[in-house]
Amino acid sequence: MMQISAVYRKYATNTCVIDEEDYSLSRQLALECGLFAQDDEDEQTDPTLLSCFNCRYRRWLTIGFECKVSRPLTVR
């Protein structure tokens, strides 16, 4: 099993406050999450598929987004 990164530990909560232009962080979190599920194409905002911004479990808030799935701290 891979070591969980410090970035994932910091942001692996149900409410993620990520600048909506920070694609790099969103992609890293989705890669480490292991529970990414692709949202409908018309709901995707990141040109790279594997991104929290493109996940079906993401719900937008005024300050970022909320993840609607419980995530254990494990990685693929």
LINHU-V820072 format. One record per pair of residues at least 12 apart in sequence whose ideal C-beta (glycine too) atoms are under 8 Angstrom apart, sorted by the first residue. I is the first residue (numbers start at 1). GAP is how many residues later the second one is. If there is no record, write none. Layout:
BEGIN
[[I/GAP] [I/GAP]]
END
This chain:
BEGIN
[[1/73] [1/74] [2/73] [2/74] [4/28] [4/69] [4/70] [4/71] [5/23] [5/27] [7/18] [7/21] [7/22] [7/25] [8/20] [8/21] [8/24] [8/25] [8/65] [8/67] [9/64] [11/14] [11/18] [12/17] [12/21] [12/59] [12/61] [13/54] [14/52] [14/53] [14/54] [14/56] [15/46] [15/49] [15/50] [15/51] [15/52] [16/13] [16/36] [16/48] [16/49] [16/50] [16/51] [17/46] [17/47] [18/34] [18/46] [18/47] [20/25] [20/33] [20/44] [23/23] [23/24] [23/25] [23/28] [23/30] [26/20] [26/25] [26/26] [26/27] [27/19] [27/21] [27/23] [27/24] [27/25] [29/23] [30/20] [30/21] [30/22] [30/24] [30/25] [31/19] [31/45] [32/43] [32/44] [33/19] [33/38] [33/42] [34/37] [34/40] [34/41] [34/42] [35/22] [35/34] [35/36] [36/14] [36/16] [36/19] [37/18] [37/19] [37/20] [38/16] [38/17] [38/18] [39/15] [39/16] [39/17] [39/19] [40/16] [43/13] [52/13] [52/15] [53/12] [55/12] [57/12]]
END
